[in-house]
Amino acid sequence: MSEDKKYDRSLLWFSILTVVVIVILVLVITKVLNG
C-alpha cells in the first residue's frame, strides 16, 4: 500500500514539473515570437 502511495506522489510531482516546463516553454516561445 505504501509503495503505491509513493508511486502516486512521484507521478503527481512528475505531472506538476511537466506542466511547469511546458508553461515556461510557451512563455519563452511567445516572447521570442513577439520580440
PyMOL Python script that loads the backbone (N, CA, C, O; Angstrom):
from pymol import cmd

cmd.read_pdbstr("""\
ATOM      1  N   MET A   1       0.840  -1.198   0.000  1.00  0.00           N
ATOM      2  CA  MET A   1       0.000   0.000   0.000  1.00  0.00           C
ATOM      3  C   MET A   1       0.878   1.252   0.000  1.00  0.00           C
ATOM      4  O   MET A   1       0.623   2.193  -0.752  1.00  0.00           O
ATOM      5  N   SER A   2       1.898   1.262   0.833  1.00  0.00           N
ATOM      6  CA  SER A   2       2.760   2.440   0.922  1.00  0.00           C
ATOM      7  C   SER A   2       3.520   2.635  -0.391  1.00  0.00           C
ATOM      8  O   SER A   2       3.799   3.766  -0.788  1.00  0.00           O
ATOM      9  N   GLU A   3       3.855   1.528  -1.062  1.00  0.00           N
ATOM     10  CA  GLU A   3       4.558   1.630  -2.343  1.00  0.00           C
ATOM     11  C   GLU A   3       3.700   2.350  -3.369  1.00  0.00           C
ATOM     12  O   GLU A   3       4.192   3.195  -4.117  1.00  0.00           O
ATOM     13  N   ASP A   4       2.423   2.015  -3.401  1.00  0.00           N
ATOM     14  CA  ASP A   4       1.504   2.664  -4.341  1.00  0.00           C
ATOM     15  C   ASP A   4       1.419   4.158  -4.047  1.00  0.00           C
ATOM     16  O   ASP A   4       1.412   4.983  -4.960  1.00  0.00           O
ATOM     17  N   LYS A   5       1.355   4.493  -2.764  1.00  0.00           N
ATOM     18  CA  LYS A   5       1.270   5.915  -2.378  1.00  0.00           C
ATOM     19  C   LYS A   5       2.512   6.655  -2.876  1.00  0.00           C
ATOM     20  O   LYS A   5       2.419   7.749  -3.433  1.00  0.00           O
ATOM     21  N   LYS A   6       3.663   6.042  -2.666  1.00  0.00           N
ATOM     22  CA  LYS A   6       4.910   6.660  -3.087  1.00  0.00           C
ATOM     23  C   LYS A   6       4.888   6.879  -4.601  1.00  0.00           C
ATOM     24  O   LYS A   6       5.285   7.937  -5.090  1.00  0.00           O
ATOM     25  N   TYR A   7       4.424   5.877  -5.330  1.00  0.00           N
ATOM     26  CA  TYR A   7       4.365   5.969  -6.791  1.00  0.00           C
ATOM     27  C   TYR A   7       3.430   7.095  -7.213  1.00  0.00           C
ATOM     28  O   TYR A   7       3.753   7.876  -8.108  1.00  0.00           O
ATOM     29  N   ASP A   8       2.266   7.175  -6.563  1.00  0.00           N
ATOM     30  CA  ASP A   8       1.303   8.232  -6.885  1.00  0.00           C
ATOM     31  C   ASP A   8       1.935   9.604  -6.661  1.00  0.00           C
ATOM     32  O   ASP A   8       1.746  10.525  -7.456  1.00  0.00           O
ATOM     33  N   ARG A   9       2.681   9.725  -5.578  1.00  0.00           N
ATOM     34  CA  ARG A   9       3.300  11.014  -5.258  1.00  0.00           C
ATOM     35  C   ARG A   9       4.326  11.390  -6.325  1.00  0.00           C
ATOM     36  O   ARG A   9       4.363  12.540  -6.762  1.00  0.00           O
ATOM     37  N   SER A  10       5.163  10.433  -6.751  1.00  0.00           N
ATOM     38  CA  SER A  10       6.163  10.742  -7.778  1.00  0.00           C
ATOM     39  C   SER A  10       5.472  11.112  -9.073  1.00  0.00           C
ATOM     40  O   SER A  10       5.909  12.018  -9.783  1.00  0.00           O
ATOM     41  N   LEU A  11       4.383  10.404  -9.384  1.00  0.00           N
ATOM     42  CA  LEU A  11       3.635  10.687 -10.611  1.00  0.00           C
ATOM     43  C   LEU A  11       3.069  12.097 -10.545  1.00  0.00           C
ATOM     44  O   LEU A  11       3.090  12.830 -11.533  1.00  0.00           O
ATOM     45  N   LEU A  12       2.561  12.474  -9.365  1.00  0.00           N
ATOM     46  CA  LEU A  12       1.997  13.815  -9.186  1.00  0.00           C
ATOM     47  C   LEU A  12       3.081  14.865  -9.412  1.00  0.00           C
ATOM     48  O   LEU A  12       2.872  15.838 -10.137  1.00  0.00           O
ATOM     49  N   TRP A  13       4.241  14.660  -8.783  1.00  0.00           N
ATOM     50  CA  TRP A  13       5.339  15.617  -8.943  1.00  0.00           C
ATOM     51  C   TRP A  13       5.787  15.682 -10.387  1.00  0.00           C
ATOM     52  O   TRP A  13       6.093  16.758 -10.899  1.00  0.00           O
ATOM     53  N   PHE A  14       5.828  14.521 -11.054  1.00  0.00           N
ATOM     54  CA  PHE A  14       6.241  14.486 -12.456  1.00  0.00           C
ATOM     55  C   PHE A  14       5.271  15.297 -13.306  1.00  0.00           C
ATOM     56  O   PHE A  14       5.684  16.044 -14.193  1.00  0.00           O
ATOM     57  N   SER A  15       3.978  15.146 -13.028  1.00  0.00           N
ATOM     58  CA  SER A  15       2.956  15.889 -13.786  1.00  0.00           C
ATOM     59  C   SER A  15       3.114  17.388 -13.567  1.00  0.00           C
ATOM     60  O   SER A  15       3.053  18.172 -14.514  1.00  0.00           O
ATOM     61  N   ILE A  16       3.318  17.785 -12.305  1.00  0.00           N
ATOM     62  CA  ILE A  16       3.477  19.208 -11.988  1.00  0.00           C
ATOM     63  C   ILE A  16       4.705  19.770 -12.701  1.00  0.00           C
ATOM     64  O   ILE A  16       4.645  20.846 -13.294  1.00  0.00           O
ATOM     65  N   LEU A  17       5.817  19.037 -12.641  1.00  0.00           N
ATOM     66  CA  LEU A  17       7.042  19.509 -13.287  1.00  0.00           C
ATOM     67  C   LEU A  17       6.839  19.641 -14.789  1.00  0.00           C
ATOM     68  O   LEU A  17       7.297  20.603 -15.406  1.00  0.00           O
ATOM     69  N   THR A  18       6.141  18.656 -15.378  1.00  0.00           N
ATOM     70  CA  THR A  18       5.889  18.694 -16.822  1.00  0.00           C
ATOM     71  C   THR A  18       5.083  19.927 -17.196  1.00  0.00           C
ATOM     72  O   THR A  18       5.404  20.618 -18.163  1.00  0.00           O
ATOM     73  N   VAL A  19       4.030  20.202 -16.423  1.00  0.00           N
ATOM     74  CA  VAL A  19       3.185  21.375 -16.696  1.00  0.00           C
ATOM     75  C   VAL A  19       4.008  22.654 -16.575  1.00  0.00           C
ATOM     76  O   VAL A  19       3.899  23.544 -17.419  1.00  0.00           O
ATOM     77  N   VAL A  20       4.825  22.750 -15.535  1.00  0.00           N
ATOM     78  CA  VAL A  20       5.653  23.944 -15.328  1.00  0.00           C
ATOM     79  C   VAL A  20       6.604  24.140 -16.507  1.00  0.00           C
ATOM     80  O   VAL A  20       6.754  25.253 -17.012  1.00  0.00           O
ATOM     81  N   VAL A  21       7.242  23.055 -16.940  1.00  0.00           N
ATOM     82  CA  VAL A  21       8.183  23.145 -18.064  1.00  0.00           C
ATOM     83  C   VAL A  21       7.464  23.599 -19.328  1.00  0.00           C
ATOM     84  O   VAL A  21       7.977  24.437 -20.070  1.00  0.00           O
ATOM     85  N   ILE A  22       6.279  23.048 -19.574  1.00  0.00           N
ATOM     86  CA  ILE A  22       5.506  23.424 -20.765  1.00  0.00           C
ATOM     87  C   ILE A  22       5.140  24.903 -20.715  1.00  0.00           C
ATOM     88  O   ILE A  22       5.264  25.612 -21.713  1.00  0.00           O
ATOM     89  N   VAL A  23       4.687  25.368 -19.545  1.00  0.00           N
ATOM     90  CA  VAL A  23       4.309  26.783 -19.404  1.00  0.00           C
ATOM     91  C   VAL A  23       5.512  27.678 -19.677  1.00  0.00           C
ATOM     92  O   VAL A  23       5.395  28.677 -20.387  1.00  0.00           O
ATOM     93  N   ILE A  24       6.668  27.327 -19.117  1.00  0.00           N
ATOM     94  CA  ILE A  24       7.877  28.122 -19.324  1.00  0.00           C
ATOM     95  C   ILE A  24       8.249  28.141 -20.803  1.00  0.00           C
ATOM     96  O   ILE A  24       8.602  29.188 -21.346  1.00  0.00           O
ATOM     97  N   LEU A  25       8.168  26.975 -21.456  1.00  0.00           N
ATOM     98  CA  LEU A  25       8.485  26.904 -22.881  1.00  0.00           C
ATOM     99  C   LEU A  25       7.554  27.797 -23.684  1.00  0.00           C
ATOM    100  O   LEU A  25       7.997  28.523 -24.574  1.00  0.00           O
ATOM    101  N   VAL A  26       6.269  27.743 -23.373  1.00  0.00           N
ATOM    102  CA  VAL A  26       5.286  28.565 -24.091  1.00  0.00           C
ATOM    103  C   VAL A  26       5.599  30.047 -23.895  1.00  0.00           C
ATOM    104  O   VAL A  26       5.553  30.824 -24.849  1.00  0.00           O
ATOM    105  N   LEU A  27       5.915  30.436 -22.661  1.00  0.00           N
ATOM    106  CA  LEU A  27       6.236  31.842 -22.386  1.00  0.00           C
ATOM    107  C   LEU A  27       7.470  32.280 -23.169  1.00  0.00           C
ATOM    108  O   LEU A  27       7.487  33.361 -23.757  1.00  0.00           O
ATOM    109  N   VAL A  28       8.500  31.440 -23.173  1.00  0.00           N
ATOM    110  CA  VAL A  28       9.738  31.774 -23.885  1.00  0.00           C
ATOM    111  C   VAL A  28       9.472  31.890 -25.383  1.00  0.00           C
ATOM    112  O   VAL A  28       9.928  32.835 -26.025  1.00  0.00           O
ATOM    113  N   ILE A  29       8.731  30.926 -25.942  1.00  0.00           N
ATOM    114  CA  ILE A  29       8.427  30.950 -27.379  1.00  0.00           C
ATOM    115  C   ILE A  29       7.619  32.192 -27.726  1.00  0.00           C
ATOM    116  O   ILE A  29       7.885  32.852 -28.731  1.00  0.00           O
ATOM    117  N   THR A  30       6.629  32.512 -26.890  1.00  0.00           N
ATOM    118  CA  THR A  30       5.799  33.699 -27.140  1.00  0.00           C
ATOM    119  C   THR A  30       6.664  34.956 -27.116  1.00  0.00           C
ATOM    120  O   THR A  30       6.512  35.846 -27.953  1.00  0.00           O
ATOM    121  N   LYS A  31       7.571  35.014 -26.149  1.00  0.00           N
ATOM    122  CA  LYS A  31       8.459  36.172 -26.026  1.00  0.00           C
ATOM    123  C   LYS A  31       9.324  36.299 -27.274  1.00  0.00           C
ATOM    124  O   LYS A  31       9.492  37.394 -27.811  1.00  0.00           O
ATOM    125  N   VAL A  32       9.868  35.188 -27.730  1.00  0.00           N
ATOM    126  CA  VAL A  32      10.735  35.191 -28.913  1.00  0.00           C
ATOM    127  C   VAL A  32       9.940  35.612 -30.145  1.00  0.00           C
ATOM    128  O   VAL A  32      10.415  36.416 -30.946  1.00  0.00           O
ATOM    129  N   LEU A  33       8.733  35.072 -30.297  1.00  0.00           N
ATOM    130  CA  LEU A  33       7.910  35.411 -31.465  1.00  0.00           C
ATOM    131  C   LEU A  33       7.519  36.888 -31.441  1.00  0.00           C
ATOM    132  O   LEU A  33       7.521  37.550 -32.479  1.00  0.00           O
ATOM    133  N   ASN A  34       7.185  37.399 -30.263  1.00  0.00           N
ATOM    134  CA  ASN A  34       6.790  38.805 -30.156  1.00  0.00           C
ATOM    135  C   ASN A  34       7.997  39.721 -30.300  1.00  0.00           C
ATOM    136  O   ASN A  34       7.887  40.840 -30.799  1.00  0.00           O
ATOM    137  N   GLY A  35       9.155  39.227 -29.853  1.00  0.00           N
ATOM    138  CA  GLY A  35      10.354  40.042 -29.930  1.00  0.00           C
ATOM    139  C   GLY A  35      10.869  40.054 -31.352  1.00  0.00           C
ATOM    140  O   GLY A  35      11.883  40.691 -31.635  1.00  0.00           O
TER     141      GLY A  35
END
""", "prot")
cmd.dss("prot")
cmd.show_as("cartoon", "prot")
cmd.util.cbc("prot")
cmd.orient("prot")
